[in-house]
Amino acid sequence: MAEAVIEERQLLKSLRWYDGFVIALCNPGFLLGSLGFSVGALGGWGAMCLWGISATIGLLSNWIYSETAAMFPEQSGGISLYAHEGWRRYFSLVGPVATFGYWIGWSVVLSIFGKIIGDLIEAKWFPGQAANVYFSIGSNHLGLPHMIAIGVIIGVWVFNVLGVKPSLWVGYVTGALLMVPLAVFIFVPFITGDYHSSNMTWTINGQWGGLRLAFVWLFIMAWSAYGIEVCASFAPEYHDTKRDTALALRSAAMFSLLVYVLLPLGVTGTTGVDYINKQGAEGQFYVGVFDKLVGSGAASVMLIFLLGSLVLSMNSSTADGGRALYGISKAGMTIKELGVLNRFHVPARAMTVDLLVNIALVLFISSNLAILYMSNIGYVFAHVAAMTGFLLLRKDRPDWPRPIKVSRIWIPIAVVIASANAVFLVVGAGSPTLNGYGTWTDFGIGVGILAGSVFLYIYRRVVQDKQPVHLREETPKLPPDVVAPAAVGQPVT
């Protein structure tokens, strides 16, 4: 009897390293979304210093992640998959918690940036609409910016479910647009003489209160500055996994570090803290910055370019968040239904989950910083688990093929990074009311999402896979297609 064989759809190997670099250009957009809040809390010098520290941690982390990305070239889902591989021998629940934490950290970018886009459009072209409320849900009063946000979220989703190429072309166009406002913010203030060092202030004191404030903001900044690891999520889709993954990760990290130091200097040195707080730290102040630097006529064009860069951030987040859910499903850590590709070879179901979650966030949560705080609990935990996972993989799988192997000096660096992120997580997550960036309710939502990942993991194992849940799992020493080296003095048969 003849049998029909159904070939499972696979992710296509259609990307080069520079495609990964373009995808990672979302990170300057992340900085633009958080800059106003950080300057208001830390001052210009304080914000520039902490953004630089956070971006440096992100750069060093990316160097290390290039090794683990090349170890598992067929696994999609990013750094949380490395956490799973490193930890499942010791505690299997670390994997699902880290992967959902990673996913929610990327997913919420859609709601945050959709609302920023709506605020900027209203401030520039529809200022009379600011007081209009279309309807309210609880304490969240919904107006034009919220409607714009939902429309942009749906539009980005459409481009991504049609395949990686339409999504990538959106990335190239918006990435090119991003370069223009970046150049204006970084270079023009010094050319025109609008930069004044007197606008730069430092509000972090040397006592525990100041140190705690710095730790809290390093916790918040991780959402943005660490995001260059997005390149690792696309490892299975690069033409040359070893070369392209490493080049994408490292080039994106170095570019990001430059932007994260210079952009706060240029913007804050032009306006000062008081102006940013008065105009609106959510992003409305950028309208005035453009007016001052390039004139009101060109400011409209610059704002359009800035809006394009925010769409780029949303585009990359949709692509990465969808692949994170797809990857953890393929790894057996959440329900099977999310581990499916559509006819364009992209995880459309997982992206649709992102779509629905972010529309709900726009409708029900009013503060961008509250969304950031809630999601960052899981995202920073994912980095702690991934970095310690790298250390455990070095110890437990010394013979595993490593096409990219960083030198031994990176082991103590990984220890320092993991320890620092653990401190940021404990202090940051434990201080939700500091400066009003979150509440204990937001803390409960963030922890609840992570708890939900455990229930979905148990459902997958027990109900869908018909297997018991083991808190510790046996792990292979080598990939299944690699033959172990013969012992010294033993003949090879």
Secondary structure, DSSP 4 states (H G I P E B T S, - for coil): -----PPPP-----B-HHHHHHHTTHHHHHHHHHHHHHHHHHHHHHHHHHHHHHHHHHHHHHHHHHHHHHHSTT--STHHHHHHHHHTTT-TTHHHHHHHHHHHHHHTHHHHHHHHHHHHHHHHH-GGGTT---EEETTEEE-HHHHHHHHHHHHHHHHHHT-HHHHHHHHHHHHHHHHHHHHHHHTHHHHHT---GGG------SSHHHHHHHHHHHHHHHHHHGGGGHHHHTGGGBSSHHHHHHHHHHHHHHHHHHHHHHHHHHHHHHH-HHHHHHH-TTTTHHHHHHHHHHHHHHHHHHHHHHHHHHHHHHHHHHHHHHHHHHHHHHTTSS-GGGS---TTSS-HHHHHHHHHHHHHHHHH---HHHHHHHHHHHHHHHHHHHHHHHHHHHHH-TTS--SS---TTHHHHHHHHHHHHHHHHHHHHT-TTGGGS--HHHHHHHHHHHHHHHHHHHHIIIIIS-----SS----SS-TTSPPPPPTT----
